Amino acid sequence: MNPIVIGIAGGTASGKTTLADNIEKEFGEKIAKLSHDYYYKSHDELSFEDRKKLNYDHPDAFDTDMLIQHIIDLKNNKPVEAPIYSFTNHNREDKTLTIKPNKVILVEGILIFENPTLRDLMDIKIFVDADADIRFIRRLERDILERNRDLNSVIEQYCSTVKPMHEQFVEPSKKHADIIVPKGGNNLIALNMIIEKIKSIL
């Protein structure tokens, strides 16, 4: 049987990773998980200060062609070496992450439904919806606590790129979803329905 490819999209801090992690807990070693965030383009040619100014919420910020090829390779039972991205340094690290083929390929990211070629590889497309204020608060906490950002830089980035790119690219991509999960990634009713659907396919 061909692997099932499940895409989980949604706005920043909507709960995509939480939902993906909860699905992974259920299916464990049957899951191969990829994050679009792994595939931010490398910018060794730029200084740290210049990298901080880039728009990381535009489709052009990602090497989506590499992600597409990696999904194809996994579907063809070939392991891949996914890049590792540092949100502290705004650049790729030298090491990679080995992802082995599996029965379920889980792909998550804010813009994975924006690209039609990537979208067409997915058997199930899930959009995690959450209130904009809640998403902003979660992002603020995450970026300060986990990514060594200061308050002003997080607010400036959110207003200048995150919010407008969400409105231009992320929100419109919701129309491509097969399932829309409200209230974020801890919606247990939606989670249980998704798990049962995956089980029925497997």
Order of alpha helices (4+ residues) and beta strands (2+ residues): beta-alpha-beta-alpha-alpha-beta-beta-beta-alpha-beta-alpha-alpha-beta-alpha
